[in-house]
């Protein structure tokens, strides 16, 4: 019984967290993205302008963060092998619905890197919000200092400033403060 308790307390959470750090297609860890070049935007820092990016949506259209200036944005990085990320999708969609008429946009960035695979996954899960796909060099994830998906949530205010980051409860609270 003691061994089972130890397994549940230590090993199982570690195993779940490991699944949230891995890239689906290549098996490489997002925790070691390539170094940023001088032409890349600087990393995200609270109370500074959020790093801009331009990434494809699931239809191949290029979407930039700056396109959403004037709206409060909840930006979420996730992977299809991250069970915590998948468990949070319904809550994210509730947030989008709650703030839909209040100049709010939910943007998620999938790290599966394959648009076709991500499109099939999103359709199978019934995901309705805007899903973008990070590039193979993880430039967006790198600029936001993403190290593990469950904590890769960012609140960006209507002027483009990074206001909060972290787990869902924390960013949800900051959204409520910004959107009244």
N, C-alpha and C positions, 0 to 999 in steps of 0.2 A: 504494500500500500504506500509506503514511504517513497519507493522508487517511482511509482506512478505519479505521485504528487510532485516529485522533483522534475519529472518529465514534463508535466503540464505547466509547471511554473517557469522552467528555464528553457527547455528545448523547443517546445511547440511555438512560443512567441518568437524565438530566434529564427525558426524555420519560416514562419509567416513573414517576418521582416526581410529575410533573405530573398523571398519571392518578390518583394516589392522593390528590390534594388536592381534586379536583373533586367536586361534588355531582351525582348522576346525573340527576335530573329537571330542575333549574333551571339547571344550568351555573354556579351561583354557587360561589365558593370558601368552604370551611369555614374558611379562614384569616382571614376577615373576618366572624365572626358578630356579630349585633347586640349592643350593650353590655348587660351585665347590669343589671337594675333592683335597687333596694334590697330588694325582696321575694325576689330569687333568693338561693340559697345561695352562700356565698363560694367562690372557686376552690379546687381541690384543692391541698394542700400535704403533702409527705411528713411522716409521723409525726403528722398531725392526722386528725380524723375525715374520712372520705371524704364528699364531697357526696352527699346523698341525691337520688334522682330517682324519679319514677313515670312509666313509659312503657308503651305498649301492646305486647303480644307479637303474634305473627302471627295470633292468633285474636281480637284486640281486647281481651283481658283486661289490666287494669292491673296492672303489676308494679313494686314498689318495691325499691330496693337494701336498705333496712332489713329487708325480709322474709327476708334471708339472714344476719342476725346469728347468730353461733354457727358460721358456716361461713367458711372462707377462700374468697375470690372472686377469680377472674381476670376482669377486665372489659376487653373489647376493643371498640374502635370500628373500623368498617370500611365500605368502599363497594364496590359490585359492579364498579366500573370500576378498582379498584386491583388490579393484577396481583400485587403482593407480598402483599396481604391474602388473595387467593384461593389463592395458593400455600401460605399458612400454615394454612389451614383444616384439612387433614388432621393437622397437628402439634397444633393446638389440640384436636382431637377425641381424639388420643392422650393428651394431658395429662388431659383430662376422664376418660377411661377409666382411666388410671393412678391417679388420686386419687378415683375414684368412691365408694369405701367409707371415705373419710377426711374427711368433713365439708367437702367442696369443691364449688364451683359455678362453672362457666364461663358467663359472661353476655356475649353480644356485642350491640352496638348498631349497627344498620345505618342509614346516612344516606340511603337511597334515598327516604325520606319517604312512599312510597306502600306501604301494607301489602299490597295485592293484588300489586303488582309484586315486592315483597320475598318474599312467600309463594311465588310461582311460581319465583323465582330459587333460593330455599333448597330447594324440592322438587326442582328440576332438578339441583342440585349434591349432593343427598343429605345435606344438613346436618342433624344430629340434635340439636345443643345448643340451649339457650334463646337465641332471637333476639328482641331488642326493636327498636323503630323510634323514632329520635329525633324530636322535634317539629320543625315547620317553622322555629322560631327557634333551633334547635340549643342549647337550654338545657343539656342534659346535656353535650354536647361542650364548650360554653363553660365550664361549671363545672369541667371537667377539663383546661382549657387545651389542647384538642386543636388541633394545627396541621397535622399530616400523619398519615394513618392508619397507615402502617407502624410508627410509634413510639407509637401510642395504645393502649398496654396497661398495665393497672394491677393491682397485687396489693393486695388489701384483706384484712386479717386478721380473725379471728373476732369481734373486738370492734368492727370497723368502721373501723379506722385504715388509712390509705394507707401501705403499706410499700415499694413499689417502682413504678417506671414506666419505660417505654422499650421497647427492642426485645425480641423473644421470648426470646433466650438469657439476657438479664439477668433478666427476670421469671421465667423457668423456674427459674433458680438460686435466686431468693428464695422461690419456692413450695416448693422442696425443703427449704429451711432452716425454713420455717414449718410444713410438714406432715411430721411424722415418724412 
